[in-house]
Amino acid sequence: MNELPKEKELPRVVIYGTGGYYQSVKSLLFDAFIVVALVDSLKGDEGLIMDGCRVIDPDSIRKIDFDYIVIASSYEYEIKEVLNSKELKPEVVKSIGDFPQLLHEIEQQILPKISGGEYKIDFEEGKTTLAFIMNSMLPGGAEKALVSLLQHFDSEKYQVIIFLFEYNGFYLDKIPNEIKVFNCFSPNSDPLLTRIWLKYKDNESAYQNLIVHDSDVCIAFIEGWATKILSGRKKAGKIAWVHTNLVTNPWTKECFLSDELERSSYESMDRVVFVSEDSKLGYESRFIHSKKNIVIPNVIDITTCAVRQPISTAPQRLVYVGRLSKVKGVIKLLAVFTRLASKYDYLNLLVIGDGEERRNLESYVSQHALNLRVKFTGFIEAPFSLTRTSDIFVNPSDTEGYPLAVAEALINELPVIATKCTGNCEILKNGEFGELADNSEQGLHQSIEKLLSNPKEFLLTKKKSALGKKQFKAVEVVQKVNDLIKSVVMGDKY
């Protein structure tokens, strides 16, 4: 009698990544593979047992007997660079998308969560219909800029719809009441799992699943996921907005399988709008120069910013406003403040904003015994009541597209020190409207020290801010957007 064929043994894999992405697909991975180890780049986790597997560092991978390394992280691009440096064979490094059965299982979980069939829209005759696609309405520059733009739209001319990839965020309640907002996915969906599905889903199918009503014009008002979705629209009337420099801050790599697919997504648009000349130059150096690439700055309404009254000629408080993430360089500012604090015992620092780096930043402050002199407020919608009692606004960013916080500081006539990067140079007109510091801890220290130690320099920077305030005219920006929409509706080609 012949023996029955043995069931094929599952592949032995090392899974690279133990964060939220891994947690979202963990059960699928353990069903599909024999997991022999987990890898995490964070120091200190080596040797821990997680889900029955030992956590190892990247250098220990070669000591493990495995068939594949499966990347379970949104930082796939960076991880592949790390693994490449370890001289591992490229064919053993895999992503979720290399396993069709995994993608099928993910899709089976995602499709019931799509809300498309629930949309009810009555189109109003005589109006141009605009659909905006956004990742979410969490606190951020692009989200705030969208709300400001929508508040200036003529509701007699436009019918506006918003599709959100994630239905959450502070700015949801700030959207004008007449605008309908739809969630692409049901509230109980897993945001990370939807990102994984969307990354590997072809763009046309993604658009057809998520954006079920064809508006006259559809706008991806932020780079990344929104742009990928919109590129799947077959008909014309597509505009993509870019709020950052895609060379110095290429975060969108997590949304696309390759640079070429990201490039083709943008090339499918009728227009690509950049919030600054620098963000446009960054895009064109990475992708393509085109006449359809245009610059329109964000809408900033001066009337909503409480103008600051001068406090004194001797600066006593520094203030930062913005997201607390690595690219914002706040740790650099804290390091500089630590040096300054020993010399200027009256000096303090106010940090307004929130983000994934807040815990690390607060820990740094505690370690240096500066809790009484550095205050974290968290996110504040309109921080002008606090900034107007400060003396110097500092933006230590490594990269910026169009820094709204810097613009609002100028509107409040608050002296600005900002690092020489992307949008900072542009909004400060290469130093005409504020102090530009070299983008380093030493450069930032020198610029702040100059204003603290020299009253004349401090007063001069105050005057520069007052000059910079004059560049912000919301009416002119809104008119540029109106002209853009009209040209796309009419099918104008360059």
C-alpha positions in Angstrom: 0.0 0.0 0.0 1.3 3.4 -1.0 1.7 6.0 1.8 -0.3 9.1 1.7 1.8 12.2 0.5 3.1 14.2 3.4 1.7 17.6 3.8 4.2 20.2 2.6 5.9 21.9 5.5 5.2 25.6 5.8 8.1 28.0 5.1 10.3 29.0 8.0 10.4 32.7 8.3 12.0 35.5 10.3 9.5 38.4 10.7 11.0 41.9 10.6 8.9 44.3 12.6 7.0 44.0 15.9 5.0 47.3 15.8 1.4 48.1 14.9 1.8 46.8 11.3 2.9 43.4 12.6 0.1 43.3 15.2 -2.5 43.9 12.4 -1.3 40.9 10.3 0.1 38.7 13.1 -2.6 36.0 13.0 -2.3 35.7 9.2 1.5 35.4 9.4 1.4 32.6 12.0 -1.2 30.7 10.0 0.9 31.0 6.8 4.4 30.4 8.2 6.5 28.8 10.8 7.8 31.9 12.6 11.3 31.1 14.0 12.2 34.6 15.2 11.1 38.3 15.3 13.4 41.2 14.5 13.1 44.7 15.9 15.6 47.5 15.2 14.9 49.1 18.7 17.7 48.5 21.1 16.8 46.8 24.3 14.2 44.4 23.0 16.7 41.7 22.1 16.1 38.4 23.9 12.5 39.2 24.8 9.9 36.5 24.0 7.0 37.8 22.0 4.1 35.6 20.8 6.2 32.6 21.6 9.2 33.8 19.5 12.5 35.3 20.5 13.2 38.9 19.5 16.6 39.3 17.9 18.6 42.2 16.5 19.3 42.6 12.7 22.9 41.4 13.1 21.7 38.0 14.5 19.5 37.1 11.5 22.3 35.2 9.7 22.6 32.9 12.7 19.0 31.7 12.2 17.8 28.8 10.0 15.1 30.3 7.8 13.6 30.3 4.3 12.5 33.9 4.1 12.6 37.2 5.9 9.1 38.7 5.8 9.0 42.5 6.4 5.9 43.4 8.5 6.5 47.1 8.8 5.5 50.3 7.0 9.2 51.2 6.9 9.8 48.6 4.2 12.1 50.8 2.1 14.4 51.5 5.1 14.4 47.9 6.3 15.4 46.6 2.9 18.4 49.0 3.0 19.4 47.7 6.4 19.1 44.1 5.2 21.0 44.9 2.0 23.9 46.1 4.2 23.9 42.7 5.9 24.7 41.1 2.5 21.7 38.8 2.6 20.5 37.3 -0.6 17.8 39.6 -2.1 15.6 36.7 -3.0 15.1 35.7 0.7 13.8 39.2 1.6 10.0 39.3 1.1 7.1 41.7 1.8 3.5 40.9 2.5 2.8 41.6 -1.2 5.0 38.7 -2.3 2.4 36.1 -0.9 -0.9 36.2 -2.9 -2.7 34.1 -0.3 -1.8 36.7 2.4 -3.2 39.5 0.2 -6.3 37.5 -0.4 -6.9 37.0 3.3 -6.4 40.7 4.0 -8.8 41.6 1.2 -11.5 39.3 2.7 -11.2 41.2 5.9 -11.2 44.7 4.2 -14.0 44.4 1.7 -16.8 44.1 4.2 -15.5 47.3 5.9 -15.7 49.5 2.9 -18.5 52.0 3.2 -19.0 53.0 -0.4 -22.5 51.6 -0.9 -23.8 53.7 2.0 -23.1 57.1 0.4 -26.2 59.2 -0.4 -25.5 62.3 -2.4 -28.0 64.5 -4.1 -26.1 66.6 -6.6 -27.3 70.1 -6.9 -27.9 71.4 -10.4 -25.8 74.4 -11.6 -23.0 73.8 -9.1 -19.5 72.4 -9.7 -19.1 69.3 -7.6 -15.7 69.0 -5.8 -14.6 65.9 -4.0 -11.6 66.1 -1.6 -9.7 63.0 -0.5 -7.8 63.2 2.8 -6.1 60.7 5.0 -7.8 62.1 8.1 -8.6 65.4 9.8 -6.0 65.0 12.6 -4.1 68.1 13.7 -1.7 69.0 10.9 -0.8 71.7 8.5 -2.5 70.2 5.5 -5.7 69.5 7.5 -5.8 73.1 8.9 -5.1 74.5 5.4 -8.1 72.5 3.9 -10.5 73.8 6.6 -9.3 77.4 5.9 -9.8 76.9 2.2 -13.3 75.4 2.6 -14.3 78.3 4.8 -13.6 80.7 1.9 -15.4 78.7 -0.8 -18.5 80.1 -2.4 -21.3 77.6 -1.5 -23.5 79.0 -4.3 -20.8 77.9 -6.8 -19.5 74.7 -5.4 -21.0 71.5 -3.9 -18.2 70.0 -1.8 -17.8 66.4 -0.6 -14.9 65.0 1.5 -13.8 61.4 1.6 -11.6 60.4 4.5 -9.4 57.4 4.6 -9.6 57.5 8.4 -12.7 59.2 9.9 -11.1 61.0 12.8 -9.3 64.2 13.9 -9.8 67.5 15.6 -10.6 69.3 12.4 -13.7 67.2 11.6 -15.8 69.6 13.6 -14.3 72.6 11.8 -15.6 71.7 8.4 -18.5 73.9 7.3 -21.9 72.3 8.0 -23.0 72.3 4.3 -20.1 70.0 3.3 -20.8 66.3 3.4 -18.0 64.1 4.9 -17.8 60.4 4.2 -15.7 57.6 5.8 -14.1 55.3 3.2 -14.1 52.5 5.8 -16.5 51.5 8.6 -15.5 52.9 12.1 -14.4 49.5 13.4 -11.9 48.9 10.6 -8.2 48.5 11.4 -6.4 51.6 9.9 -3.1 49.7 9.5 -4.8 46.8 7.8 -6.5 49.1 5.3 -3.1 50.7 4.5 -1.6 47.3 3.8 -4.6 46.5 1.5 -4.4 49.8 -0.3 -0.6 49.6 -0.8 -0.9 46.4 -2.8 -4.3 47.0 -4.4 -4.2 48.4 -8.0 -5.2 52.1 -8.1 -8.2 51.8 -10.3 -9.9 49.1 -8.1 -9.1 51.1 -5.0 -10.8 54.2 -6.5 -13.8 52.3 -7.7 -14.2 50.7 -4.3 -13.7 53.8 -2.2 -14.9 56.9 -4.2 -18.2 55.8 -5.6 -19.5 59.1 -7.0 -17.8 60.9 -9.9 -17.6 64.6 -9.1 -16.6 67.2 -11.7 -13.2 67.6 -10.0 -11.6 65.3 -7.5 -8.7 66.6 -5.4 -6.2 64.6 -3.4 -5.4 67.4 -0.9 -2.4 65.6 0.6 0.3 63.4 -0.9 0.5 59.7 -0.2 -2.6 57.5 0.2 -5.0 60.1 -1.2 -2.9 60.6 -4.3 -2.7 56.8 -4.9 -6.5 56.5 -4.6 -7.2 59.4 -6.9 -4.8 58.2 -9.6 -7.2 55.3 -10.2 -9.9 57.6 -11.5 -10.4 57.0 -15.2 -12.0 60.4 -16.1 -10.3 63.7 -16.1 -10.7 66.3 -13.4 -7.9 65.2 -11.1 -5.8 67.5 -8.9 -3.1 66.4 -6.4 -1.8 68.7 -3.7 1.8 68.3 -2.2 2.5 69.8 1.2 6.1 68.7 1.7 9.4 68.2 0.0 9.3 64.6 -1.3 13.1 64.5 -1.3 13.9 65.6 2.2 10.7 64.0 3.6 9.9 61.0 1.4 7.3 59.5 3.7 5.1 58.6 0.8 7.4 55.6 0.0 5.3 53.6 2.4 2.2 54.1 0.1 3.6 52.9 -3.2 5.4 49.7 -4.3 8.0 51.7 -6.2 9.1 55.2 -7.1 7.9 54.5 -10.7 4.4 53.8 -9.5 4.4 57.0 -7.4 5.6 58.9 -10.4 2.9 57.5 -12.7 0.2 58.4 -10.1 1.2 62.0 -10.3 1.6 62.0 -14.1 -2.0 60.9 -14.3 -3.2 64.2 -12.7 -4.5 67.2 -14.7 -2.6 69.5 -12.2 -0.2 69.0 -9.3 -0.3 71.8 -6.8 2.6 72.6 -4.4 2.3 74.8 -1.4 5.8 76.3 -1.9 8.4 76.6 -4.6 10.7 74.4 -2.6 8.2 71.5 -2.4 7.8 71.9 -6.2 11.6 71.8 -6.8 11.9 68.7 -4.6 9.2 66.9 -6.5 10.7 67.8 -9.9 14.2 66.6 -8.8 12.7 63.3 -7.9 10.0 62.8 -10.5 9.3 65.1 -13.4 9.2 68.7 -14.5 6.0 69.7 -16.1 4.0 72.8 -16.9 1.0 71.3 -15.1 3.0 71.7 -11.8 1.9 74.9 -10.1 2.5 76.7 -6.8 -0.4 77.9 -4.6 0.4 78.7 -1.0 -2.0 77.7 1.8 -4.8 79.9 2.8 -4.0 81.8 6.0 -6.7 84.1 7.3 -5.1 87.0 9.1 -8.4 87.9 10.8 -8.3 84.7 12.8 -4.9 85.4 14.3 -4.9 87.6 17.4 -2.2 90.2 16.8 0.5 90.2 19.5 1.3 93.2 21.6 5.0 93.8 22.3 5.9 92.6 25.8 9.5 93.8 26.4 12.8 94.4 24.6 14.5 91.6 26.6 13.3 88.2 25.4 12.4 85.8 28.2 10.4 83.0 26.6 11.0 80.9 23.5 8.0 79.2 21.8 7.6 76.3 19.4 4.3 75.4 17.7 3.9 72.3 15.6 3.8 68.6 15.4 6.1 66.6 17.7 7.7 64.3 15.2 11.4 63.6 14.3 11.5 65.7 11.2 10.4 68.7 13.2 13.7 68.8 15.0 12.4 69.6 18.5 15.0 67.5 20.2 17.6 69.8 18.6 15.8 72.8 20.1 15.8 71.1 23.6 19.5 70.4 23.3 20.1 74.1 22.5 17.8 75.2 25.3 19.7 73.0 27.8 22.9 74.9 26.9 21.2 78.3 27.1 19.4 77.6 30.4 22.6 77.6 32.4 23.5 81.1 31.1 20.1 82.7 31.1 18.4 81.7 34.3 15.3 83.6 33.5 14.8 81.9 30.1 12.0 79.4 29.5 10.5 77.4 26.6 6.9 76.7 25.6 6.3 73.7 23.4 2.8 73.7 21.8 1.7 70.6 19.9 1.5 66.9 20.1 2.8 63.9 18.2 4.6 60.5 18.4 7.8 62.1 19.8 6.2 63.8 22.8 7.1 61.1 25.3 10.7 61.0 24.2 10.9 64.8 24.4 9.4 65.0 27.9 11.8 62.3 29.0 14.7 64.4 27.8 13.5 67.4 29.7 13.1 65.4 32.9 16.6 63.9 32.5 18.1 67.4 32.3 16.0 68.7 35.2 14.3 71.3 33.1 10.7 70.5 34.0 10.2 73.9 35.6 11.4 75.8 32.6 10.1 73.8 29.7 6.3 73.4 29.4 4.4 71.0 27.0 0.8 72.1 26.4 -0.3 69.5 23.9 -2.3 70.5 20.8 -4.1 73.8 21.0 -6.3 74.9 18.1 -5.6 78.6 18.4 -2.4 79.1 20.4 -2.2 82.8 19.8 -3.1 83.6 23.5 0.1 81.8 24.4 2.3 82.8 21.6 1.4 86.5 22.0 3.0 86.4 25.5 6.2 84.8 24.1 9.2 86.6 22.8 10.9 84.5 20.1 9.3 81.8 17.9 11.7 79.0 17.0 11.2 76.5 14.2 14.0 73.9 14.3 12.6 71.6 11.5 14.7 69.4 9.3 12.2 69.8 6.5 9.1 71.9 5.8 6.7 72.4 2.9 4.8 75.5 3.8 5.2 76.1 7.6 1.8 77.5 8.8 3.1 78.0 12.3 5.9 80.3 11.0 3.3 82.2 8.9 1.1 82.7 12.0 4.1 83.8 14.0 4.8 86.5 11.4 1.1 87.5 11.4 1.5 88.0 15.2 4.6 90.0 14.6 6.6 87.5 16.7 10.4 87.4 16.0 11.1 84.2 14.1 14.3 82.0 14.2 14.0 79.1 11.7 16.4 76.5 10.4 17.6 76.8 6.8 15.3 74.2 5.2 12.7 73.9 2.5 9.7 76.1 3.2 11.4 78.1 6.0 13.7 79.9 3.6 10.8 80.6 1.3 8.4 82.0 3.8 11.1 84.1 5.5 12.3 85.2 2.0 15.8 84.0 2.7 16.1 86.0 5.9 14.3 89.2 4.9 11.4 88.4 7.3 13.3 86.5 10.1 16.5 84.9 11.3 17.6 81.8 9.4 19.9 79.4 11.3 22.1 76.7 10.0 20.2 73.4 10.2 22.3 72.1 13.1 22.3 72.3 16.9 25.3 74.7 16.7 23.7 76.8 14.1 20.4 77.1 16.1 22.4 77.9 19.2 24.3 80.7 17.6 21.1 82.3 16.1 19.2 82.2 19.4 22.2 83.4 21.4 22.5 86.4 19.0 19.0 87.6 19.8 19.3 86.9 23.5 22.5 88.8 23.9 22.0 91.6 21.5 18.9 93.8 22.0 19.4 95.6 18.6 19.3 92.2 16.8 16.2 91.2 18.7 14.4 94.5 17.8 15.5 94.2 14.2 14.0 90.7 13.9 10.8 92.1 15.4 10.7 94.6 12.5 11.3 91.8 10.0 8.3 89.9 11.2 6.0 93.0 10.7 7.3 93.2 7.1 6.7 89.4 6.6 3.1 89.7 7.7 2.1 91.6 4.6 2.6 88.6 2.3 -0.5 86.8 3.5 -3.6 87.6 1.5 -6.3 84.9 1.7 -8.5 86.4 -1.0 -5.7 86.1 -3.6 -5.0 82.5 -2.8 -8.7 81.5 -2.9 -8.9 83.2 -6.3 -6.0 81.1 -7.6 -7.8 77.9 -6.5 -11.0 79.1 -8.2 -9.1 79.7 -11.4 -7.4 76.3 -11.1 -10.7 74.5 -10.7 -12.3 76.4 -13.6 -9.4 75.5 -15.9 -9.6 71.8 -15.0 -13.4 71.7 -15.5 -13.0 73.3 -18.9 -10.4 70.8 -19.8 -7.6 73.3 -20.4 -4.3 71.6 -21.4 -0.8 72.8 -21.2 
